[in-house]
Amino acid sequence: MNAEIQRTILSIYDTVADQNLWQSVLDRCRFLCGASSCAIFDFREDNKSRPFNVTQTCSSPLAELMGDYVQSNLSQEVADRNAAKLMTTEKDGIDILSDIITFDNYDEFLQRENVKYLERLGLRQRAISFLNKDNYDLDQFTLQFSTKTGIPDSNQFLVMGMILPHVAKALDLSRPVKQLANEREHLLAALHHLTIGVCILDSKGRIVLTNDEFKRQKETYEVFTTGLNDELCFLESESQRQFMQLKSGVMNHGKFGARPRKEAIAVDTNIFLCIEVTPLTRSEEFGSKNFDGYILYSADTSRPVRCNTLLMKQAYGLTGAELSLIELIAEGLTNRQIADRRNRSISTVNTQVKAILSKTHCSTRTQFVRLMMSFGVSGLSD
């Protein structure tokens, strides 16, 4: 692999701890992909006048001009975005779609008003990727290419395919940290405000810093232990194997494309922790010297979560009965507790939950609660 691609991927994961790094990371991404500009946005269907909410951009002056372009060509942009969504597969992997999917005749494409507008900016072709297949309205990655570049070639798509799974994972895991950033707090200074457990490890896997929630989880669940050299270890051998694999190289991350939650370390099914790991090569809060450690994020899915269940209903075509069941799961109730409250047999509830898991591409209940975090869950304590 190209060394610059690997350095870029490592820098992508540093954004989880520091949102201010995104602009420089996107500059590296667009350079490697041969694009003139790139951005990340969320889509707000309820905001008809401004449905595209740009969350991160590169430093190119074109990135700012693209905002005016979108507003001037809003109906075409929404139509093209929806066409790309329809072409995106249900599989976990990242789909990268050029705007060639929006036309049958290239000459007709060149006559479109939005394309003429782009050409006045020195641009023509675009590409889009939906990086969160749990919630298609989040984390859409777009690239714009110059008139000189033309339609992206196979090598450009190959590079995008190597980079974007890591962008997807970083965006997904950084949601709670982003909420801290919105309140102008750095991760390390505000760890205890997070409802998820956070454990920062050095290059040897030794604990450098944890928040209160991680300490609580470590005391409550028999999952973690400390090795002979003070490194954090998992008690269960398969979990430890996965943990060591994730620590052994950055390319062992991003294996589940646009559903990165599936990369969580598997623990006993009777334990409610959903544990995820990312590299941390540098952080201003650790100084300028390379840190070369890891961050472990652990969500206790037995606890109540606040999410927009109506959005989940729309996203997955859930029935009213399934929605009411999800609301009970969001309260933190186990299947047994739900059966008792509803005066139903546990086998009936288990069957209903399995149907929801199938619809939402989840293999376990713990994974499903983790999925709920893509639908408006607050990652901050009250």
C-alpha positions as CSV (number, residue, x, y, z in Angstrom):
1,M,0.0,0.0,0.0
2,N,1.1,3.6,-0.7
3,A,2.7,5.0,2.4
4,E,0.8,8.3,2.0
5,I,-2.6,6.4,1.9
6,Q,-1.7,4.7,5.2
7,R,-0.6,8.0,6.8
8,T,-3.9,9.5,5.6
9,I,-5.9,6.6,7.1
10,L,-4.2,7.0,10.5
11,S,-4.9,10.8,10.4
12,I,-8.6,10.0,9.7
13,Y,-8.8,8.2,13.1
14,D,-7.2,11.1,14.9
15,T,-10.3,13.2,14.1
16,V,-12.3,11.0,16.5
17,A,-10.5,12.7,19.4
18,D,-10.1,16.1,17.7
19,Q,-12.7,17.4,15.3
20,N,-10.5,20.3,14.2
21,L,-8.4,17.9,12.2
22,W,-11.1,17.2,9.6
23,Q,-10.2,20.0,7.2
24,S,-6.6,18.9,6.8
25,V,-7.7,15.2,6.6
26,L,-10.1,16.0,3.8
27,D,-7.4,17.9,2.0
28,R,-5.3,14.8,2.0
29,C,-8.3,12.7,0.8
30,R,-9.1,14.9,-2.1
31,F,-5.4,15.0,-3.2
32,L,-5.1,11.3,-3.1
33,C,-8.4,10.9,-5.0
34,G,-7.5,13.5,-7.6
35,A,-10.5,15.7,-6.7
36,S,-10.6,19.5,-6.6
37,S,-12.9,19.6,-3.6
38,C,-14.7,17.4,-1.1
39,A,-17.1,17.7,1.8
40,I,-19.2,15.7,4.2
41,F,-22.9,16.5,4.8
42,D,-26.1,15.3,6.4
43,F,-29.4,15.4,4.7
44,R,-32.4,16.9,6.4
45,E,-35.6,16.0,4.5
46,D,-37.7,18.1,6.8
47,N,-35.8,21.3,5.9
48,K,-37.0,21.8,2.3
49,S,-35.2,25.1,1.8
50,R,-31.8,23.9,3.0
51,P,-31.8,20.1,3.2
52,F,-28.0,19.8,2.8
53,N,-26.2,20.4,6.1
54,V,-22.5,20.5,5.4
55,T,-20.6,19.2,8.5
56,Q,-17.0,19.1,7.2
57,T,-15.2,20.5,4.2
58,C,-11.7,20.7,2.8
59,S,-9.8,24.0,2.6
60,S,-10.3,24.5,-1.1
61,P,-12.0,27.8,-1.9
62,L,-14.3,25.7,-4.1
63,A,-15.8,24.1,-1.0
64,E,-17.4,27.5,0.0
65,L,-18.5,28.1,-3.6
66,M,-20.2,24.7,-3.6
67,G,-22.7,26.0,-1.0
68,D,-24.0,28.6,-3.4
69,Y,-24.0,26.1,-6.2
70,V,-26.2,23.7,-4.2
71,Q,-28.7,26.4,-3.3
72,S,-28.9,27.6,-6.9
73,N,-29.5,24.0,-8.2
74,L,-31.3,22.6,-5.2
75,S,-34.0,20.5,-7.0
76,Q,-31.4,18.9,-9.3
77,E,-29.0,18.2,-6.4
78,V,-31.8,16.6,-4.4
79,A,-32.8,14.5,-7.4
80,D,-29.2,13.4,-8.0
81,R,-28.7,12.5,-4.4
82,N,-31.9,10.5,-4.3
83,A,-30.9,8.7,-7.5
84,A,-27.6,7.7,-5.9
85,K,-29.4,6.5,-2.8
86,L,-31.5,4.2,-4.9
87,M,-28.4,2.8,-6.6
88,T,-26.7,2.1,-3.2
89,T,-26.6,-1.5,-2.3
90,E,-27.9,-2.9,1.1
91,K,-24.5,-4.7,1.6
92,D,-22.2,-3.4,4.3
93,G,-19.5,-2.3,1.8
94,I,-18.9,1.3,0.7
95,D,-20.5,2.2,-2.7
96,I,-18.9,5.1,-4.6
97,L,-21.2,6.5,-7.3
98,S,-20.2,8.9,-10.0
99,D,-22.9,11.2,-11.4
100,I,-22.9,9.1,-14.6
101,I,-25.7,7.2,-12.9
102,T,-27.9,10.3,-13.4
103,F,-27.9,10.4,-17.2
104,D,-28.2,8.2,-20.2
105,N,-26.8,10.7,-22.7
106,Y,-23.6,12.6,-22.0
107,D,-24.4,15.4,-24.3
108,E,-27.7,15.9,-22.5
109,F,-25.9,15.9,-19.2
110,L,-23.6,18.7,-20.4
111,Q,-26.6,20.9,-21.2
112,R,-28.0,20.7,-17.7
113,E,-28.0,24.0,-15.9
114,N,-26.3,22.6,-12.8
115,V,-23.4,21.2,-15.0
116,K,-23.0,24.6,-16.7
117,Y,-22.8,26.2,-13.3
118,L,-20.2,23.7,-12.2
119,E,-18.2,24.3,-15.4
120,R,-18.1,28.0,-14.5
121,L,-16.3,27.0,-11.3
122,G,-13.9,24.8,-13.3
123,L,-15.7,21.6,-12.2
124,R,-17.8,19.0,-13.9
125,Q,-18.0,15.5,-12.5
126,R,-19.1,14.6,-9.0
127,A,-19.1,11.4,-6.9
128,I,-21.0,10.6,-3.7
129,S,-20.9,7.8,-1.1
130,F,-23.3,7.1,1.7
131,L,-21.1,6.3,4.7
132,N,-23.8,5.3,7.2
133,K,-26.1,2.6,5.9
134,D,-27.8,2.5,9.3
135,N,-29.1,6.0,8.7
136,Y,-28.8,7.2,5.1
137,D,-29.4,10.8,6.1
138,L,-26.0,11.0,7.9
139,D,-22.4,11.1,6.7
140,Q,-22.6,11.5,2.9
141,F,-19.2,12.1,1.3
142,T,-19.0,14.0,-1.9
143,L,-16.1,14.8,-4.3
144,Q,-16.0,17.3,-7.1
145,F,-13.6,16.9,-10.1
146,S,-12.2,19.5,-12.4
147,T,-13.1,19.8,-16.1
148,K,-9.6,18.6,-16.9
149,T,-10.0,15.4,-14.8
150,G,-13.2,14.2,-16.5
151,I,-15.0,11.1,-15.2
152,P,-13.1,9.5,-12.3
153,D,-11.1,6.4,-13.4
154,S,-10.7,3.0,-11.8
155,N,-7.6,4.0,-9.9
156,Q,-9.4,7.0,-8.3
157,F,-12.2,4.7,-7.3
158,L,-9.7,2.2,-5.9
159,V,-8.1,4.9,-3.7
160,M,-11.6,6.1,-2.6
161,G,-12.5,2.5,-1.7
162,M,-9.4,2.2,0.5
163,I,-10.0,5.5,2.4
164,L,-13.7,5.8,2.8
165,P,-14.4,2.8,5.1
166,H,-12.1,4.5,7.6
167,V,-13.9,7.9,7.2
168,A,-17.1,6.0,7.9
169,K,-15.8,4.5,11.1
170,A,-14.3,7.7,12.3
171,L,-17.5,9.7,11.7
172,D,-19.6,7.0,13.4
173,L,-17.5,6.8,16.5
174,S,-16.9,10.6,16.8
175,R,-20.6,11.5,17.2
176,P,-20.5,11.9,21.0
177,V,-17.1,13.8,20.7
178,K,-18.7,16.0,18.1
179,Q,-21.3,17.0,20.6
180,L,-18.5,18.0,23.0
181,A,-16.9,20.0,20.2
182,N,-20.1,21.8,19.7
183,E,-19.9,22.9,23.3
184,R,-16.2,23.9,22.8
185,E,-14.8,21.1,25.0
186,H,-11.9,18.9,24.0
187,L,-12.3,15.1,24.4
188,L,-9.7,14.6,27.2
189,A,-10.9,17.6,29.2
190,A,-14.5,16.4,29.1
191,L,-14.3,12.6,29.2
192,H,-16.5,12.4,32.2
193,H,-19.4,14.2,30.4
194,L,-19.7,11.3,28.0
195,T,-22.3,8.5,28.5
196,I,-20.0,6.0,26.8
197,G,-17.0,4.5,28.4
198,V,-13.6,5.8,27.1
199,C,-10.2,4.3,27.8
200,I,-7.1,5.7,26.2
201,L,-4.2,3.3,25.8
202,D,-0.5,3.9,25.0
203,S,1.4,2.1,22.3
204,K,2.0,-0.9,24.6
205,G,-1.8,-1.1,25.5
206,R,-1.4,0.3,29.0
207,I,-4.1,2.5,30.4
208,V,-3.3,6.2,30.2
209,L,-6.7,7.7,31.0
210,T,-10.3,6.5,31.5
211,N,-13.5,8.3,32.2
212,D,-15.9,7.5,35.1
213,E,-18.3,5.5,32.8
214,F,-15.5,3.1,31.7
215,K,-14.4,2.6,35.4
216,R,-18.0,1.7,36.2
217,Q,-18.2,-0.8,33.4
218,K,-14.9,-2.3,34.3
219,E,-16.1,-2.9,37.9
220,T,-19.6,-4.0,36.8
221,Y,-18.9,-6.5,34.0
222,E,-16.3,-9.3,34.0
223,V,-14.8,-8.3,30.7
224,F,-11.5,-6.6,31.3
225,T,-8.3,-7.4,33.2
226,T,-4.8,-6.1,33.5
227,G,-1.9,-8.1,32.1
228,L,1.6,-8.7,33.5
229,N,2.9,-5.5,31.9
230,D,-0.1,-3.4,33.0
231,E,-1.7,-3.6,29.6
232,L,-5.5,-3.8,29.2
233,C,-6.7,-7.2,28.3
234,F,-10.0,-9.0,27.7
235,L,-10.8,-12.0,29.9
236,E,-12.4,-14.0,27.1
237,S,-9.9,-15.4,24.6
238,E,-11.9,-14.6,21.4
239,S,-12.4,-11.0,22.5
240,Q,-8.7,-10.7,23.2
241,R,-7.9,-12.1,19.8
242,Q,-10.1,-9.4,18.1
243,F,-8.6,-6.7,20.3
244,M,-5.0,-7.7,19.4
245,Q,-5.9,-7.8,15.7
246,L,-7.3,-4.3,15.8
247,K,-4.2,-3.1,17.6
248,S,-1.8,-4.8,15.1
249,G,-2.4,-2.5,12.1
250,V,-4.7,0.2,10.8
251,M,-5.8,-1.9,7.8
252,N,-7.5,-4.3,10.2
253,H,-10.1,-1.5,10.8
254,G,-12.8,-0.5,8.4
255,K,-13.7,-4.0,7.4
256,F,-17.5,-3.4,7.6
257,G,-17.7,-0.4,5.3
258,A,-20.8,1.7,5.9
259,R,-21.8,-0.3,9.0
260,P,-18.7,0.1,11.2
261,R,-20.7,-0.9,14.4
262,K,-20.3,-4.5,13.2
263,E,-16.5,-4.2,13.9
264,A,-17.3,-4.1,17.7
265,I,-15.4,-6.6,19.7
266,A,-17.7,-9.6,20.5
267,V,-18.2,-10.2,24.2
268,D,-20.5,-12.7,26.0
269,T,-24.1,-12.4,24.8
270,N,-25.2,-12.0,28.4
271,I,-23.0,-8.9,28.7
272,F,-24.4,-5.6,27.3
273,L,-21.1,-3.9,26.3
274,C,-20.5,-2.8,22.7
275,I,-16.7,-2.2,22.5
276,E,-15.0,-0.4,19.6
277,V,-11.3,0.5,19.1
278,T,-9.5,3.1,16.9
279,P,-5.9,4.1,16.6
280,L,-4.7,7.4,18.0
281,T,-1.5,8.5,16.5
282,R,-1.5,12.1,17.7
283,S,-3.4,14.5,19.8
284,E,-2.7,18.1,20.8
285,E,-3.8,17.2,24.3
286,F,-0.9,14.7,24.6
287,G,1.5,17.2,23.0
288,S,3.0,17.3,19.6
289,K,5.0,14.1,19.9
290,N,3.5,11.0,18.2
291,F,1.4,9.1,20.7
292,D,0.8,5.9,18.7
293,G,-1.8,4.6,21.0
294,Y,-5.5,3.6,20.9
295,I,-8.9,4.7,22.1
296,L,-11.4,2.2,23.3
297,Y,-15.1,3.2,23.3
298,S,-17.5,1.1,25.3
299,A,-21.3,1.6,25.2
300,D,-23.4,-0.1,27.9
301,T,-26.5,-1.1,25.9
302,S,-28.5,-2.1,29.0
303,R,-28.9,1.6,29.9
304,P,-31.7,3.7,28.5
305,V,-31.0,5.6,25.3
306,R,-32.8,8.6,23.9
307,C,-33.3,8.4,20.2
308,N,-35.7,9.3,17.5
309,T,-37.7,6.1,17.0
310,L,-39.9,7.7,14.4
311,L,-36.9,8.2,12.2
312,M,-36.0,4.5,12.7
313,K,-39.5,3.5,11.7
314,Q,-39.2,5.5,8.4
315,A,-35.7,4.3,7.7
316,Y,-36.6,0.6,8.1
317,G,-40.3,0.4,7.3
318,L,-41.1,-0.8,10.8
319,T,-44.7,-1.5,11.9
320,G,-46.4,0.2,14.7
321,A,-46.0,-2.9,16.9
322,E,-42.3,-3.0,16.1
323,L,-42.0,0.7,17.0
324,S,-43.6,0.2,20.4
325,L,-41.1,-2.7,21.1
326,I,-38.2,-0.5,20.1
327,E,-39.3,2.2,22.5
328,L,-39.2,-0.4,25.3
329,I,-35.7,-1.5,24.3
330,A,-34.7,2.2,24.4
331,E,-35.9,2.2,28.0
332,G,-33.2,-0.3,28.7
333,L,-35.6,-3.2,29.3
334,T,-34.4,-6.8,28.7
335,N,-36.5,-9.2,26.6
336,R,-37.7,-10.8,29.8
337,Q,-38.7,-7.5,31.3
338,I,-40.6,-6.5,28.1
339,A,-42.4,-9.9,28.2
340,D,-43.5,-9.3,31.8
341,R,-44.6,-5.7,31.1
342,R,-46.6,-6.8,28.0
343,N,-47.9,-10.0,29.6
344,R,-46.4,-12.0,26.7
345,S,-44.3,-15.1,26.6
346,I,-40.5,-14.6,26.4
347,S,-40.5,-16.7,23.2
348,T,-43.0,-14.3,21.6
349,V,-40.8,-11.3,22.5
350,N,-37.7,-13.1,21.3
351,T,-39.3,-13.7,17.9
352,Q,-40.4,-10.1,17.6
353,V,-36.9,-8.8,18.5
354,K,-35.3,-11.2,16.0
355,A,-37.6,-9.8,13.3
356,I,-36.4,-6.3,14.1
357,L,-32.8,-7.4,14.0
358,S,-33.3,-8.9,10.6
359,K,-34.8,-5.7,9.2
360,T,-32.0,-3.6,10.6
361,H,-29.1,-5.8,9.6
362,C,-28.1,-6.6,13.2
363,S,-27.0,-9.9,14.5
364,T,-27.5,-9.2,18.2
365,R,-29.6,-7.0,20.4
366,T,-26.5,-5.2,21.6
367,Q,-25.7,-4.4,18.0
368,F,-29.2,-3.0,17.5
369,V,-28.9,-0.7,20.5
370,R,-25.6,0.5,19.1
371,L,-27.4,1.2,15.8
372,M,-29.9,3.4,17.7
373,M,-27.0,5.8,18.3
374,S,-27.3,6.8,14.6
375,F,-30.7,8.2,15.3
376,G,-30.3,11.2,17.6
377,V,-28.9,9.6,20.7
378,S,-27.2,12.1,23.0
379,G,-23.7,11.0,24.0
380,L,-23.5,13.5,26.8
381,S,-24.6,13.1,30.4
382,D,-27.2,15.5,31.9
